[in-house]
Amino acid sequence: MLFRSGTLFIGIWADGLGGIWRSTDDGRNWEFLAYGTRQIISLAVDPVNEDIIYAGANISGEGALFRSMDGGDTWSEVGNFIYPVWSITIDPNDNNHVYVGTMGAGIYESFDQGLTFDQVGSPTNGLDNPYVIDMVYAPQGTPYAGQLFAATDAGVFRYDTFAETWSIFGQHS
């Protein structure tokens, strides 16, 4: 994941090894930052403040969200989930607004940079598949600009923030 010019971050998920790593020379050399025994599955850099970075993890089948407020130098755990954190996205118009997608418990939303979360995506409000692989906001200049989409193994879902419901998007076979 690109950070600043020449700086990259990766999360590693390997048998018994893991962690968050950073390169400041376009990937030629890497330094270990944190959580060497954790499976880091997802990373997200705040679009407004590049010093704020989130990392989603799998810890023995449960999930955790870690956050750095200083460009990756130090990290703290800010969220726990019953399933691994497979995806993270930050609202491009409000960097306090963070979504976390899990592998089994749907989607959670935070309005305080990950300090507290409420579930906003589950079968009860239309997200029929709670295994969220990825999430993205549609870019400006597109017909769905600013809308949140979630990818699952059952298809892509779109979030209606006014109705607080999810619906399958497009045609699926």
Summary of the structure (lengths in Angstrom):
residues: 173
radius of gyration: 15.9
end to end distance: 32.4
largest distance: 47.2
contacts: 572
relative contact order: 0.11
helix: 2%
strand: 51%
